[in-house]
Amino acid sequence: MAGTSWEHQSEVRDALQTIVSDPQLGAATLSSAQTMSNLLKDLLPDAPRETSVLVAAAEAGLAQALLDHVGQGMDIGTASSLTASAFSARTPFTADACRWVVGELSVALGLAPGEQSPAGGAATGPSPADEMQATQPAAPAARQDLRAQPGYGAVPGTGPPGAGYGYPPPPAPAYGYPPPPAPGAGAPASPGQGRAPKQRRTPKAWMILTAAVAIVVLIGVIVVVARATGNSGTAIEPLSRIIKPDVTSCKTESRLGMRGVTVALGCRTHQAPVGLLAYQFSTAADYRSGLSRLNDLTGWNPSGAGTGCPPHGGSNSAQTGWHSNVNPKYAARQGQILECYPDSHNAGILIYLWTLPTQRVILVGSEGPTGATFSSLETWWAGLTYG
């Protein structure tokens, strides 16, 4: 359904308004898949495509998720983007369809004004094309900055070359000794003054320019290589290549207000109930900021967290370091963390969030809202080639 228009959008909006305003139905009906399916057969008989997305949204509890986000103080733009991304990661619908249905639910619930929802259904957040142009940093989160917590910020940022890089100092005049002064000009005549003084040749201007250009090019290559490998010396691989062996399909996802995101993907995995969100960042500083942002959006709370995943000993969350048993690129290292916890903004959803700091990558596996267990998430995660 990517790139298509929603020709029955006005009918959809009227139908949702009818349901919400009915005293015997109300907003709670938007989260009942069976009731929505029965109602929409009568209200939208000529819109099977829109109906299928709305029924799936009801089954996933998107309306309640939006209300929960906003009720906890989240702005509607961020709440919509987060809800749409989570829905997209767990269903076969396109990112466009997920944003559209979240936008229509926002209007029906009175969380967003209807006149701001353009035809085509992209009211809840930027399109993938718009996201590629986004350069403004996200507003600082109200919650405590988790970058100050142990295990965060272990990977130093990459940046411009240090003060030692630059153009070389200009060559000394004439690249050699100056000619001796002429007799009579204040210097005594030497015994061999009758012979013409032997002059050293001054390099031509083009030779100096060529050497300077070569040095600048070399410095540029060094800087590019340094930025591509990071301080760890490990080459940065494309995100799609890193996760390719373990996903079945992927689509572009919202960047959720994180700055410096070069790629954002929502993927289906070989373990059907589990969805994967994957983000890669342009710099280590952006990666660390993105980790704090994702922790804040999903409700990670280090207070009371255990030290092993899946959580045990009475705790429902944990953070620990991790290493790969099959991939030497992800040997144990500082800053390579795994977090397991319930999504505090989406009831029933469990999360495994882990980091690949050498690749500036954050991965979020989630399962839910029904039947999710940490043991099944652990089984899935332990079988990954990058996990």
Backbone hydrogen bonds, N-H to C=O, Kabsch-Sander energy under -0.5 kcal/mol:
donor,donor_aa,acceptor,acceptor_aa,energy
4,T,1,M,-1.6
7,E,5,S,-1.0
9,Q,6,W,-1.6
12,V,8,H,-2.5
13,R,9,Q,-2.6
14,D,10,S,-2.1
15,A,11,E,-2.5
16,L,12,V,-2.7
17,Q,13,R,-2.1
18,T,14,D,-2.2
19,I,15,A,-2.1
20,V,16,L,-2.6
21,S,17,Q,-2.3
22,D,18,T,-0.8
22,D,19,I,-0.5
25,L,22,D,-1.8
26,G,19,I,-1.7
26,G,22,D,-0.8
29,T,26,G,-1.4
30,L,27,A,-1.4
31,S,28,A,-1.6
32,S,29,T,-2.1
33,A,31,S,-0.6
36,M,32,S,-2.6
37,S,33,A,-2.4
38,N,34,Q,-2.0
39,L,35,T,-2.7
40,L,36,M,-2.8
41,K,37,S,-1.1
42,D,38,N,-0.7
42,D,39,L,-0.9
43,L,39,L,-2.4
44,L,40,L,-2.6
47,A,44,L,-1.5
51,T,47,A,-2.3
52,S,48,P,-2.2
53,V,49,R,-1.5
54,L,50,E,-2.2
55,V,51,T,-2.6
56,A,52,S,-1.9
57,A,53,V,-2.2
58,A,54,L,-2.0
59,E,55,V,-2.3
60,A,56,A,-1.9
61,G,57,A,-0.5
61,G,58,A,-0.9
62,L,57,A,-2.3
65,A,61,G,-2.0
66,L,62,L,-2.5
67,L,63,A,-2.1
68,D,64,Q,-2.5
69,H,65,A,-2.5
70,V,66,L,-2.5
71,G,67,L,-2.4
72,Q,68,D,-1.2
72,Q,69,H,-0.7
73,G,70,V,-1.8
74,M,69,H,-2.0
79,A,75,D,-2.6
80,S,76,I,-2.5
81,S,77,G,-2.2
82,L,78,T,-2.6
83,T,79,A,-2.2
84,A,80,S,-2.7
85,S,81,S,-2.3
86,A,82,L,-2.2
87,F,83,T,-2.2
88,S,84,A,-2.6
89,A,85,S,-2.0
90,R,86,A,-0.8
90,R,87,F,-0.7
91,T,87,F,-0.5
91,T,88,S,-0.7
98,C,94,T,-2.2
99,R,95,A,-2.5
100,W,96,D,-2.3
101,V,97,A,-2.4
102,V,98,C,-1.9
103,G,99,R,-2.2
104,E,100,W,-2.3
105,L,101,V,-2.2
106,S,102,V,-2.2
107,V,103,G,-1.9
108,A,104,E,-2.4
109,L,105,L,-2.2
110,G,107,V,-1.3
111,L,106,S,-2.5
112,A,106,S,-1.3
116,Q,113,P,-1.5
117,S,114,G,-1.8
121,G,118,P,-1.9
125,G,122,A,-0.7
131,E,127,S,-2.7
132,M,128,P,-1.6
133,Q,129,A,-0.6
133,Q,130,D,-1.0
134,A,130,D,-0.7
134,A,131,E,-0.9
146,L,144,Q,-0.6
148,A,145,D,-1.5
149,Q,146,L,-1.9
152,Y,149,Q,-1.7
165,Y,162,G,-1.9
175,Y,172,A,-2.0
176,G,173,P,-1.0
184,G,187,A,-0.8
185,A,182,A,-1.7
193,Q,190,S,-1.9
195,R,192,G,-1.7
199,Q,197,P,-0.7
207,M,204,K,-0.7
208,I,204,K,-1.6
209,L,205,A,-2.4
210,T,206,W,-2.3
211,A,207,M,-2.1
212,A,208,I,-2.3
213,V,209,L,-2.5
214,A,210,T,-2.3
215,I,211,A,-2.0
216,V,212,A,-2.3
217,V,213,V,-2.6
218,L,214,A,-2.2
219,I,215,I,-2.4
220,G,216,V,-2.4
221,V,217,V,-2.3
222,I,218,L,-2.2
223,V,219,I,-2.5
224,V,220,G,-2.5
225,V,221,V,-2.6
226,A,222,I,-2.4
227,R,223,V,-2.4
228,A,224,V,-2.2
229,T,225,V,-1.8
230,G,226,A,-2.1
233,G,230,G,-1.3
234,T,229,T,-0.7
236,I,228,A,-1.6
237,E,235,A,-0.6
241,R,238,P,-0.6
242,I,238,P,-1.8
243,I,239,L,-2.0
244,K,240,S,-0.9
246,D,243,I,-1.7
247,V,244,K,-1.1
248,T,268,R,-2.8
249,S,268,R,-1.1
251,K,266,G,-1.8
253,E,264,A,-2.3
258,M,255,R,-2.2
261,V,258,M,-0.6
262,T,260,G,-0.6
262,T,280,Q,-2.6
263,V,280,Q,-1.4
265,L,278,A,-2.7
266,G,251,K,-2.8
267,C,276,L,-3.4
268,R,249,S,-2.4
269,T,274,V,-1.0
270,H,246,D,-0.8
272,A,270,H,-1.0
274,V,271,Q,-2.7
275,G,366,S,-2.4
276,L,267,C,-2.4
277,L,364,V,-2.6
278,A,265,L,-2.6
279,Y,362,I,-2.4
280,Q,263,V,-2.2
281,F,360,R,-2.4
282,S,260,G,-2.7
287,Y,283,T,-2.1
288,R,284,A,-2.3
289,S,285,A,-2.2
290,G,286,D,-2.7
291,L,287,Y,-2.0
292,S,288,R,-1.8
293,R,289,S,-2.1
294,L,290,G,-2.7
295,N,291,L,-2.4
296,D,292,S,-1.9
297,L,293,R,-2.5
298,T,294,L,-2.1
299,G,295,N,-0.9
300,W,295,N,-2.4
305,A,302,P,-1.8
306,G,317,S,-3.3
315,S,312,H,-1.0
318,A,340,C,-2.1
319,Q,306,G,-2.0
320,T,338,L,-2.4
322,W,336,Q,-1.6
324,S,330,Y,-2.9
330,Y,327,N,-1.9
331,A,328,P,-1.0
336,Q,333,R,-1.6
337,I,335,G,-1.1
338,L,320,T,-3.0
339,E,353,L,-3.6
340,C,318,A,-2.3
341,Y,351,I,-1.8
343,D,349,I,-2.7
344,S,298,T,-1.8
344,S,342,P,-0.7
346,N,343,D,-0.9
349,I,346,N,-1.8
350,L,367,E,-2.5
351,I,341,Y,-2.4
352,Y,365,G,-2.8
353,L,339,E,-3.0
354,W,363,L,-2.3
355,T,337,I,-2.0
356,L,361,V,-2.8
359,Q,356,L,-1.7
360,R,356,L,-0.6
360,R,357,P,-0.7
361,V,356,L,-1.7
362,I,279,Y,-2.3
363,L,354,W,-2.7
364,V,277,L,-2.9
365,G,352,Y,-3.1
366,S,275,G,-2.4
367,E,350,L,-1.8
368,G,273,P,-0.6
377,L,373,T,-1.7
378,E,374,F,-2.6
379,T,375,S,-2.1
380,W,376,S,-2.1
381,W,377,L,-2.9
382,A,378,E,-2.8
383,G,379,T,-0.7
383,G,380,W,-0.8
384,L,381,W,-1.7
387,G,384,L,-0.8
